[in-house]
Amino acid sequence: MFIEGRSGRLFAVFYPPSVLDPNIPKRALLCLPPFAEEMNRARRMAALLARELASRATGVLLLDTYGTGDSAGDFAEARWEIWRDDATTALDWLRDRGYRRRALLGLRLGACLALEVAGRVRPEIERVVLWQPVVTGSVHLNQFLRIRVAAGLGAGDPSRETVKALRGRLAAGEIVEVAGYALAPQLAAAIDRLRLDELGVAATMPIDWLEVAGGPTDSLPPAAETAAKRWRDTRVQVAVKMIRGEPFWTIEKTTIVSALIDATCELFEGGRA
Amino acid sequence: MRTTDHVIALLVEVLQLGDRGKGLDELTPLLGALPELDSMSVAAVIGALEERFGIIVEDEELSAEIFATVGSLAAFVDQKLTA
């Protein structure tokens, strides 16, 4: 269905709760997507989570932000500020349909968006769930630009592009295309500024950080650990859970990490906040 | 665990190689040989290496040679770790 966003129609799929207990106020979760191709690769997991949670009495709204997926606008027209408005619009949509208990889930870059929006709506968001959050926007942007650099590897071209050169072009106001995504300089700049620790440092609601790892280490990578620690030091309620699994958001073949779905559903068990 | 073992584990995970991962060793050719290694996954592998080993891969260091084999990739990581 489509929700009227400030810049255009937003495609969204709502999974209403299949059971409603009249003694428990209606609750819903808004899911905010990852960036560019990660969004496509994570779709199945998002849909599975939505179905599972809805069967356990929490409604789930999956949103395509402006310029992405089936929403209005080209990717080149997408802006972080518009995405922020889109998230707020979607939360209002839920509130207007009687879902006064609302939670946010952000996957990857969506986690930054979720934290940024969490404090801005009333009634207050109950909890924010972060799936593999992007910790540093500039690192995420570098990795994205690197896809274009990697495409030129092995071509033997001595004048091949570098991330630095692509950043220079963005700084000069040029749109840079990466793997079919036309990245606007304004969006790149906004992503570049994002720091997860900054975004969550004033959070008043509990944050659940779910991190997927398949390798030999079973703790948060160093930069992530620093962010979580900063939150704990500033009295933000954050709980980190490591999940065994594969990085489904980067894998082209549909990959399911059911442990992540289970862990997320557990957070919403029994109508507790 | 040797760097090579870490790198193999990372490749298996990021490229979703499954059981084929058991056949990987230092001599296994990568770029041009593994169909899973397209530009998106090369970028994902570099990103994962950076996160896992706490290294930063500069533009100038990115070359097809690093990705020639599992061994060359592990050697690159080792060189970054001892730099």
HADDOCK unambig.tbl for C-alpha pairs under 7 A between the chains (distance, minus, plus):
assign (segid A and resid 143 and name CA) (segid B and resid 43 and name CA) 6.14 0.50 0.50
assign (segid A and resid 143 and name CA) (segid B and resid 47 and name CA) 6.25 0.50 0.50
assign (segid A and resid 146 and name CA) (segid B and resid 43 and name CA) 5.70 0.50 0.50
assign (segid A and resid 147 and name CA) (segid B and resid 39 and name CA) 5.41 0.50 0.50
assign (segid A and resid 147 and name CA) (segid B and resid 40 and name CA) 5.17 0.50 0.50
assign (segid A and resid 147 and name CA) (segid B and resid 43 and name CA) 5.19 0.50 0.50
assign (segid A and resid 150 and name CA) (segid B and resid 39 and name CA) 4.82 0.50 0.50
assign (segid A and resid 150 and name CA) (segid B and resid 42 and name CA) 6.34 0.50 0.50
assign (segid A and resid 150 and name CA) (segid B and resid 43 and name CA) 6.39 0.50 0.50
assign (segid A and resid 151 and name CA) (segid B and resid 39 and name CA) 4.66 0.50 0.50
assign (segid A and resid 153 and name CA) (segid B and resid 63 and name CA) 6.37 0.50 0.50
assign (segid A and resid 153 and name CA) (segid B and resid 64 and name CA) 5.60 0.50 0.50
assign (segid A and resid 154 and name CA) (segid B and resid 64 and name CA) 5.03 0.50 0.50
assign (segid A and resid 162 and name CA) (segid B and resid 59 and name CA) 5.50 0.50 0.50
assign (segid A and resid 163 and name CA) (segid B and resid 59 and name CA) 6.15 0.50 0.50
assign (segid A and resid 214 and name CA) (segid B and resid 13 and name CA) 6.49 0.50 0.50
assign (segid A and resid 215 and name CA) (segid B and resid 9 and name CA) 6.35 0.50 0.50
assign (segid A and resid 215 and name CA) (segid B and resid 10 and name CA) 6.57 0.50 0.50
assign (segid A and resid 221 and name CA) (segid B and resid 51 and name CA) 6.38 0.50 0.50
assign (segid A and resid 221 and name CA) (segid B and resid 52 and name CA) 6.61 0.50 0.50
assign (segid A and resid 246 and name CA) (segid B and resid 13 and name CA) 6.00 0.50 0.50
assign (segid A and resid 247 and name CA) (segid B and resid 14 and name CA) 6.64 0.50 0.50
assign (segid A and resid 251 and name CA) (segid B and resid 15 and name CA) 6.93 0.50 0.50
